[in-house]
């Protein structure tokens, strides 16, 4: 018996929750904590940085891919960063780049889902 399913969307991974990881910036280790809320394929939330919380914009999940933007002021100029990630279970590997201007040297960041207490 052959059954064909057409028009059934692939189920996206749910990233809702708190995720955290540490990135090296020169001699410093910086911990970034992401709080995601997913509804369908749309993702909202914020990232907690040493400078405060930054809102996530344009967030979405497609299959095992996550993307969002973060805009903040740097040296008196607004900068928009584009983040893309590969979701693998309880880990997301994020790559970030500046939307325009010179390349921002950002190594991939692996964040892990924190267990709820």
N, CA, C and O of each residue as an XYZ file, in Angstrom:
468
protein
N       0.837     -1.175      0.000
C       0.000      0.000      0.000
C       0.880      1.235      0.000
O       1.787      1.350      0.824
N       0.628      2.141     -0.895
C       1.423      3.356     -1.054
C       0.574      4.553     -0.644
O      -0.509      4.767     -1.188
N       1.066      5.331      0.313
C       0.327      6.502      0.777
C       1.178      7.730      0.500
O       2.366      7.763      0.821
N       0.565      8.727     -0.092
C       1.287      9.954     -0.429
C       0.711     11.113      0.377
O      -0.492     11.370      0.337
N       1.580     11.809      1.108
C       1.157     12.976      1.871
C       1.678     14.212      1.172
O       2.888     14.417      1.077
N       0.765     15.035      0.682
C       1.136     16.274      0.028
C       0.660     17.451      0.859
O      -0.375     17.384      1.522
N       1.418     18.514      0.814
C       0.995     19.727      1.494
C       1.121     19.687      3.005
O       0.601     20.573      3.683
N       1.787     18.698      3.545
C       1.984     18.628      4.985
C       3.312     19.302      5.300
O       4.359     18.829      4.856
N       3.293     20.416      6.070
C       4.535     21.114      6.347
C       5.444     20.302      7.254
O       4.982     19.535      8.098
N       6.730     20.481      7.066
C       7.694     19.843      7.957
C       7.595     20.523      9.316
O       7.479     21.746      9.394
N       7.639     19.748     10.367
C       7.530     20.325     11.697
C       8.857     20.932     12.109
O       9.904     20.287     12.057
N       8.786     22.179     12.515
C       9.980     22.885     12.960
C      10.277     22.486     14.391
O       9.376     22.161     15.164
N      11.535     22.516     14.725
C      11.965     22.285     16.085
C      11.508     23.454     16.942
O      11.578     24.601     16.502
N      11.036     23.186     18.166
C      10.603     24.253     19.063
C      11.786     24.696     19.913
O      12.327     23.907     20.688
N      12.190     25.961     19.769
C      13.345     26.491     20.500
C      12.937     27.254     21.754
O      13.792     27.836     22.422
N      11.638     27.263     22.089
C      11.175     27.990     23.268
C      11.983     27.580     24.495
O      12.178     26.393     24.760
N      12.451     28.585     25.241
C      13.209     28.319     26.457
C      14.435     29.204     26.548
O      14.599     30.152     25.781
N      15.288     28.877     27.497
C      16.502     29.639     27.760
C      17.708     28.834     27.301
O      17.852     27.657     27.631
N      18.570     29.489     26.535
C      19.763     28.871     25.963
C      20.960     29.746     26.319
O      20.829     30.968     26.377
N      22.116     29.148     26.558
C      23.271     29.944     26.956
C      24.563     29.364     26.391
O      24.691     28.160     26.168
N      25.520     30.271     26.168
C      26.834     29.863     25.688
C      27.848     30.954     25.946
O      27.492     32.096     26.235
N      29.107     30.595     25.839
C      30.199     31.530     26.094
C      31.035     31.691     24.841
O      31.368     30.717     24.166
N      31.370     32.944     24.541
C      32.176     33.251     23.364
C      33.423     33.999     23.811
O      33.370     34.786     24.756
N      34.534     33.762     23.144
C      35.782     34.469     23.430
C      35.843     35.738     22.608
O      35.669     35.710     21.389
N      36.091     36.857     23.284
C      36.273     38.152     22.627
C      37.615     38.685     23.105
O      37.701     39.336     24.147
N      38.657     38.406     22.340
C      40.002     38.767     22.784
C      40.378     37.916     23.981
O      40.337     36.687     23.913
N      40.744     38.563     25.076
C      41.107     37.835     26.296
C      39.901     37.567     27.192
O      40.022     36.888     28.212
N      38.748     38.095     26.816
C      37.548     37.971     27.647
C      36.667     36.808     27.209
O      36.591     36.475     26.027
N      36.007     36.199     28.184
C      34.975     35.198     27.936
C      33.643     35.859     28.254
O      33.435     36.320     29.376
N      32.749     35.909     27.292
C      31.465     36.569     27.470
C      30.353     35.525     27.375
O      30.273     34.768     26.407
N      29.502     35.501     28.395
C      28.354     34.599     28.389
C      27.150     35.337     27.826
O      26.812     36.436     28.267
N      26.512     34.716     26.848
C      25.288     35.247     26.250
C      24.163     34.268     26.560
O      24.309     33.060     26.374
N      23.044     34.798     27.033
C      21.894     33.965     27.356
C      20.715     34.423     26.503
O      20.309     35.584     26.556
N      20.179     33.506     25.725
C      19.071     33.779     24.816
C      17.785     33.229     25.418
O      17.752     32.101     25.911
N      16.736     34.027     25.374
C      15.404     33.599     25.813
C      14.498     33.654     24.593
O      14.136     34.729     24.115
N      14.137     32.467     24.097
C      13.326     32.354     22.896
C      11.890     31.972     23.255
O      11.648     31.200     24.182
N      10.949     32.531     22.499
C       9.553     32.098     22.560
C       9.120     31.870     21.125
O       9.167     32.777     20.295
N       8.701     30.658     20.847
C       8.326     30.296     19.484
C       6.835     30.036     19.391
O       6.265     29.321     20.215
N       6.206     30.626     18.376
C       4.806     30.371     18.039
C       4.763     30.078     16.550
O       4.966     30.967     15.723
N       4.498     28.824     16.217
C       4.574     28.414     14.817
C       6.023     28.490     14.372
O       6.904     27.909     15.006
N       6.274     29.209     13.274
C       7.658     29.358     12.814
C       8.264     30.694     13.260
O       9.422     30.978     12.953
N       7.498     31.508     13.973
C       7.978     32.825     14.422
C       8.635     32.722     15.799
O       8.154     32.015     16.684
N       9.747     33.444     15.957
C      10.503     33.432     17.215
C      10.677     34.868     17.699
O      11.065     35.750     16.934
N      10.388     35.088     18.969
C      10.632     36.372     19.616
C      11.499     36.119     20.835
O      11.764     34.971     21.191
N      11.939     37.195     21.474
C      12.716     37.033     22.692
C      13.786     38.090     22.814
O      13.708     39.161     22.213
N      14.800     37.757     23.616
C      15.903     38.681     23.836
C      17.164     37.899     24.157
O      17.122     36.721     24.511
N      18.285     38.590     24.022
C      19.574     38.035     24.419
C      20.108     38.900     25.547
O      20.152     40.125     25.439
N      20.513     38.249     26.631
C      21.096     38.943     27.769
C      22.601     39.007     27.546
O      23.268     37.979     27.427
N      23.132     40.242     27.492
C      24.561     40.475     27.271
C      25.121     41.218     28.474
O      24.348     41.694     29.305
N      26.440     41.333     28.595
C      27.004     42.124     29.697
C      26.524     43.575     29.684
O      26.535     44.233     30.725
N      26.105     44.082     28.529
C      25.618     45.452     28.422
C      24.117     45.593     28.607
O      23.593     46.705     28.533
N      23.413     44.496     28.846
C      21.965     44.530     29.023
C      21.258     43.633     28.026
O      21.892     42.942     27.228
N      19.931     43.653     28.084
C      19.117     42.817     27.206
C      18.909     43.485     25.856
O      18.664     44.689     25.777
N      19.011     42.690     24.794
C      18.766     43.164     23.440
C      17.639     42.339     22.837
O      17.647     41.111     22.914
N      16.674     43.019     22.238
C      15.516     42.360     21.644
C      15.902     41.641     20.359
O      16.693     42.145     19.562
N      15.330     40.455     20.174
C      15.493     39.709     18.928
C      14.379     40.129     17.985
O      13.229     40.269     18.402
N      14.712     40.329     16.719
C      13.754     40.737     15.694
C      13.795     39.759     14.530
O      14.780     39.051     14.324
N      12.706     39.736     13.778
C      12.643     38.947     12.534
C      12.979     37.477     12.762
O      13.517     36.823     11.869
N      12.673     36.951     13.938
C      13.036     35.569     14.263
C      12.142     34.547     13.599
O      10.926     34.722     13.509
N      12.766     33.468     13.132
C      11.986     32.376     12.544
C      12.772     31.076     12.598
O      14.002     31.062     12.640
N      12.020     29.990     12.596
C      12.579     28.647     12.539
C      12.022     27.985     11.295
O      10.816     27.998     11.048
N      12.920     27.411     10.521
C      12.532     26.636      9.341
C      13.251     25.303      9.433
O      14.456     25.214      9.195
N      12.489     24.254      9.786
C      13.104     22.944      9.970
C      14.087     22.993     11.123
O      13.701     23.240     12.266
N      15.365     22.756     10.825
C      16.390     22.803     11.868
C      17.248     24.064     11.768
O      18.380     24.085     12.251
N      16.711     25.115     11.141
C      17.430     26.389     10.975
C      16.716     27.490     11.746
O      15.491     27.602     11.698
N      17.489     28.296     12.454
C      17.004     29.433     13.221
C      17.656     30.687     12.662
O      18.839     30.671     12.320
N      16.892     31.781     12.564
C      17.476     33.054     12.157
C      16.776     34.183     12.896
O      15.590     34.089     13.214
N      17.518     35.251     13.166
C      16.972     36.447     13.801
C      17.967     37.583     13.624
O      19.111     37.368     13.224
N      17.514     38.801     13.929
C      18.404     39.963     13.901
C      18.410     40.615     15.279
O      17.477     40.467     16.067
N      19.489     41.338     15.539
C      19.633     42.133     16.759
C      20.206     43.473     16.327
O      21.202     43.529     15.606
N      19.566     44.557     16.774
C      20.051     45.897     16.458
C      20.462     46.585     17.751
O      19.716     46.581     18.730
N      21.659     47.180     17.748
C      22.082     47.943     18.916
C      23.063     49.020     18.503
O      23.596     49.012     17.393
N      23.288     49.936     19.407
C      24.177     51.043     19.130
C      25.601     50.681     19.531
O      25.843     50.157     20.618
N      26.538     50.973     18.629
C      27.936     50.663     18.865
C      28.761     51.855     18.378
O      28.713     52.202     17.198
N      29.510     52.477     19.271
C      30.322     53.651     18.935
C      29.481     54.770     18.329
O      29.921     55.444     17.397
N      28.265     54.971     18.859
C      27.397     56.035     18.377
C      26.635     55.716     17.103
O      25.860     56.545     16.626
N      26.837     54.548     16.551
C      26.147     54.142     15.320
C      25.316     52.894     15.577
O      25.736     51.993     16.304
N      24.131     52.851     14.972
C      23.310     51.650     15.084
C      23.861     50.582     14.151
O      24.196     50.849     12.997
N      23.945     49.381     14.675
C      24.408     48.244     13.885
C      23.373     47.138     13.970
O      22.802     46.876     15.028
N      23.143     46.497     12.835
C      22.206     45.379     12.779
C      22.994     44.111     12.503
O      23.726     44.013     11.518
N      22.831     43.147     13.391
C      23.522     41.877     13.260
C      22.528     40.802     12.847
O      21.423     40.728     13.385
N      22.921     39.976     11.896
C      22.109     38.874     11.403
C      22.674     37.575     11.970
O      23.854     37.275     11.791
N      21.833     36.813     12.649
C      22.274     35.541     13.222
C      21.536     34.400     12.542
O      20.326     34.462     12.326
N      22.283     33.362     12.211
C      21.699     32.140     11.672
C      22.233     30.985     12.500
O      23.374     31.011     12.963
N      21.402     29.978     12.680
C      21.824     28.868     13.522
C      21.334     27.538     13.015
O      20.319     27.437     12.327
N      22.093     26.514     13.378
C      21.724     25.130     13.085
C      21.323     24.488     14.408
O      22.112     24.441     15.352
N      20.086     23.996     14.464
C      19.552     23.386     15.677
C      19.825     21.890     15.636
O      19.476     21.206     14.674
N      20.458     21.391     16.705
C      20.729     19.952     16.815
C      20.377     19.531     18.236
O      21.218     19.562     19.135
N      19.113     19.135     18.422
C      18.662     18.703     19.742
C      18.701     19.846     20.745
O      17.985     20.836     20.600
N      19.538     19.702     21.757
C      19.638     20.684     22.836
C      20.763     21.693     22.595
O      21.179     22.387     23.523
N      21.258     21.781     21.355
C      22.314     22.734     20.998
C      21.953     23.490     19.732
O      21.319     22.955     18.822
N      22.374     24.752     19.697
C      22.249     25.570     18.491
C      23.607     26.195     18.234
O      24.187     26.801     19.135
N      24.123     26.057     17.020
C      25.363     26.710     16.640
C      25.001     27.953     15.841
O      24.447     27.864     14.745
N      25.328     29.137     16.415
C      24.986     30.417     15.802
C      26.179     31.039     15.105
O      27.303     30.988     15.605
N      25.928     31.621     13.959
C      26.916     32.425     13.246
C      26.302     33.810     13.072
O      25.144     33.937     12.672
N      27.081     34.846     13.372
C      26.573     36.215     13.330
C      27.424     37.058     12.401
O      28.647     36.922     12.367
N      26.763     37.940     11.639
C      27.487     38.872     10.786
C      26.771     40.214     10.788
O      25.581     40.291     11.093
N      27.498     41.269     10.446
C      26.936     42.601     10.360
C      26.172     42.711      9.046
O      26.634     42.242      8.005
N      24.983     43.341      9.105
C      24.172     43.472      7.896
C      24.892     44.285      6.825
O      24.866     43.921      5.649
N      25.539     45.386      7.226
C      26.274     46.207      6.263
C      27.541     46.715      6.938
O      27.663     46.703      8.162
N      28.457     47.149      6.132
C      29.704     47.662      6.685
C      30.770     46.590      6.748
O      30.638     45.532      6.133
N      31.841     46.871      7.504
C      32.941     45.911      7.567
C      32.514     44.630      8.271
O      31.638     44.639      9.136
N      33.148     43.536      7.885
C      32.842     42.263      8.527
C      33.159     42.331     10.005
O      34.170     42.899     10.418
N      32.280     41.744     10.791
C      32.465     41.657     12.237
C      33.021     40.272     12.516
O      32.372     39.275     12.203
N      34.213     40.191     13.101
C      34.818     38.869     13.329
C      34.106     38.129     14.456
O      34.421     38.330     15.629
N      33.171     37.295     14.113
C      32.411     36.555     15.114
C      32.550     35.060     14.875
O      32.037     34.533     13.887
N      33.243     34.378     15.777
C      33.344     32.924     15.631
C      31.984     32.292     15.915
O      31.160     32.893     16.605
N      31.737     31.102     15.402
C      30.472     30.427     15.726
C      30.333     30.276     17.242
O      31.315     30.059     17.952
N      29.104     30.394     17.716
C      28.798     30.270     19.134
C      27.829     29.115     19.314
O      26.764     29.090     18.698
N      28.196     28.159     20.159
C      27.294     27.057     20.472
C      26.584     27.377     21.775
O      27.216     27.585     22.811
N      25.246     27.412     21.705
C      24.454     27.630     22.908
C      23.710     26.344     23.232
O      23.328     25.587     22.340
N      23.512     26.112     24.522
C      22.835     24.899     24.981
C      21.590     25.279     25.760
O      21.561     26.278     26.479
N      20.566     24.460     25.598
C      19.304     24.708     26.291
C      19.497     24.422     27.775
O      20.000     23.370     28.168
N      19.079     25.401     28.595
C      19.170     25.249     30.043
C      17.947     24.488     30.547
O      16.834     24.692     30.062
N      18.160     23.632     31.501
C      17.061     22.859     32.090
C      16.239     23.767     32.984
O      16.792     24.570     33.735
N      14.920     23.643     32.910
C      14.021     24.407     33.776
C      14.059     23.813     35.176
O      14.091     22.595     35.349
N      14.055     24.690     36.166
C      14.115     24.209     37.545
C      12.789     24.304     38.227
O      12.669     23.939     39.397
